[in-house]
Amino acid sequence: MRVALAVVMPLLLVPVVASAQGSAAGERPVFNRIATFEVVRNLLPERDRARKSVAEIVTAAAEGTLLIYVDGEQNGLGFVDITDPVAPRPAGFLALEGETTSVVAHGPRAYVVSDTSPAKDRPSGFVSTIDVASRRILGRCELGGQPDATAVTHDGRFLVIAIENERDESRDRGRLPQLPPGWLAILPLSAEGLDCAGLRRVDLTGLAEVAPEDPEPEFVDVNTRGEAVVTLQENNHIVIVDVASGRVLRHFSAGTVTLSGVDARRDGVIRPTQALENVRREPDAVKWLDETRFVTANEGDYQGGSRGFTIFNVSGAVEFDSGNALERLAIRLGHFPERRAGSRGAEPEGIEVATFGSDRLIFVGLERASLVAVYRDRGPGQVPEFLQALPTGVGPEGLLAIPSRGLFVVAGEVDNPETGLRSTITLYRLGPGPARYPTIVSEDGPDGAPIGWGALSGLAADRSIPGRLYAVTDSFYAEAQILTIEAGGEGPARIVASTVVTENGRPAADLDIEGIAARASGGFWLVSEGNPERAERPTENRLLRVSSTGAIEEDIRLPEELARHAVRFGFEGVAAVGEGANETIVIAVQREWRDDPKGFVKLLLWRPADRRWGVLRYPLDPTPRGWMGLSEITAVGQDRFIVIERNNQWGEGAIKRLYAISLAGLRPAEPGAAEVPVVTKRLVRDVVPDLAASFGTVLEKLEGFTIDAAGEAFAVTDNDGVDGTSGETQFLRLGRLPL
């Protein structure tokens, strides 16, 4: 039976903004992030913390006060004490043989599966029984194959394991079939533990149309009737098995979807105007909604991936498909991974279902967007209601609801020891609003699609309208944008318009816009950071005067006396003071150039009236790790400015500060001069506490700052276009600062 149905419902896009505004008004309980735990904290002293350590699948024990997660990089189990969920504590690490792939807790024990395959075509693995209290291994059963997901039946009688025997993607371009085939393992449980001798294999071959001899089961979940639903992801197939008897009850294709209004091209521009015809769903995670319905996350892994989630009933009929809703949600929140547009977009991978109060909730994890979308199930045949989106660590893999404590947990599996952006477990609690995320969203553009955005690298205020701001996007995208933001009122700031920077009537090329300043006479000054050290097509630092419509009217380059000392860390912020003959432009250079003393960076001044350059120097604070530099400069008077000074570190090593400087009484040096005056600075605000108030990892790139026409200060982070980062953007309302 093949199911081919697309339900693309525009009404699903309405609650995205409405719920953000509604939750801000405190109309209903919402989830808010309350803590983030870096799993590297759990490693024993003898373990290498410079090596990756990840949290993948996570479960809860001890009445929801202890989290247990698999760390496939360090080959073991990690334990986190969440007795106080706002202050999670390391609770131990248990080393195991092989790559741990999944874990489930039941009563005083946990069952963890490990992959010991010497090669893809020689799969092997085992399941271990762990005493949770003592962290001891009580025993293990050989499985005879490579295990993936696992679940315990509600009555505690059986452990069910998907034996995937996954294909080798480097072999024959990953084409199926690749034997030996996978199967479903059922192990009896008793008070004494696992009954290894009672292991049964449920044959899943001969069912799917795609590669019936190679089913590759991916995920399994069991309902209260003892029926297991199993996804055969690469086969685009779903199987329902009676666990007690091991009998296949039903099976059917996961079907196809035709999508419209999605971004299916990796072209450096977020433009959701394409269509995808008859895309296989290829579901990954699956969870029962009730006795007769289940929901799948349609990640795709072979020839499909429909970018959404689907509610099926046990007959195989599709009751609901999210269509393009998750894709547009990610775009609206600045989380869309443009570099994955030509593949599977945001990639819904994880699913969790749980009842909080009277609400049956569906949590959908978007692996490449690092978001979880929360929906309320409204029953058979009804469209689920979108409630909110939650920011996660990079690559949300494991989703876990703990309704008895009002908690939700996400394990983010991506770990980068080099940058300090580590794998995390994030905790959220259901309670009174408002929702603290998102902090900034986009509205629909003229074409009816949400305005695409990300990588916000500079911020400026309208000179006359309070709450109206302008942001720019950097070279992550092929087209530089000037975004109009309305930041007044309650709820998230709103991106209401996008203007592309153009040259000779076309989108300007080779721009890395890092700063923006509004001109007194209209239009903007922009700075584009050059990279003269790039081997191919080196670029120059550029000061651009552009019209209010984004057209470049003047392109100003550095004189040779300055340009020859430049490195790849160049123009990073721009401010404008005065007007007419008295207009002066001040540019912040991010890091030291070749002619700068260590710990000092340039401030460059440009006077359009006489076309003269001047040079000052700014003293940087020291940093224990990484480098320090400037990210923004904002005028707060004729001679007074605020700069962002920051390092390139995440989390505990982060330094993000606002300093005030005055140029009064200083005479800028001529380009190339041996002696250059140094400005003095005064600390205005340490912004790390503001970033930490979100209870996530303190973000690295605080890159935008401005003060609006009413004197209110705002700052914003750059999410690097959701490439190797979580995509989270924090838009900060800092109020009135002591200037």
Secondary structure, 3 states (H helix, E strand, C coil): CCCECCCCCHHHHHHHHHHHHHHHCCCCCEEEEEEEEEHHHHCCCCCCCCCCCCCCCEEEECCCCEEEEEECCCCEEEEEECCCCCCCEEEEEEECCCEEEEEEEECCEEEEEEECCCECCECCEEEEEEECCCCEEEEEEECCCCEEEEEECCCCCEEEEEECCCCCCCCHHHCCCCCCCCEEEEEEEECCEECHHHCEEEECCCCCCCCCCCCCCCEEEECCCCEEEEEECCCCEEEEEECCCCEEEEEEECCEEEEEEECCCCCCCCCCCEEEEEEECCCCCEEECCCCEEEEECCCCCCCCCCCEEEEECCCCEEEECCCHHHHHHHHCCCCCHHHCCCCCCCEEEEEEEEECCEEEEEEEECCCCEEEEEECCCCCCCCEEEEEEECCCCEEEEEEEHHHCEEEEEECCCECCCCECCEEEEEEEECCCCCCCCEEECECCCCCECCCCCEEEEEECCCCCCEEEEEECCCCCCCEEEEEECCCCCCEEEEEEEECEECCEECCCCCEEEEEECCCCCEEEEECCCCCCCCCCCCCEEEEECCCCEEEEEEECCHHHHCCCCCCCEEEEEEECCHHHCEEEEEECCCCCCCCCCEEEEEEEECCCCEEEEEEEECCCCCCCCEEEEEEEECCCCEEEEEEEECCCHHHCCEEEEEEECCCCCCECCCCCCCCECCEEEEEECHHHHHCCCCCCCCCEEEEEECCCCCEEEEECCHHHCCCCCCCCEEEEECCCC
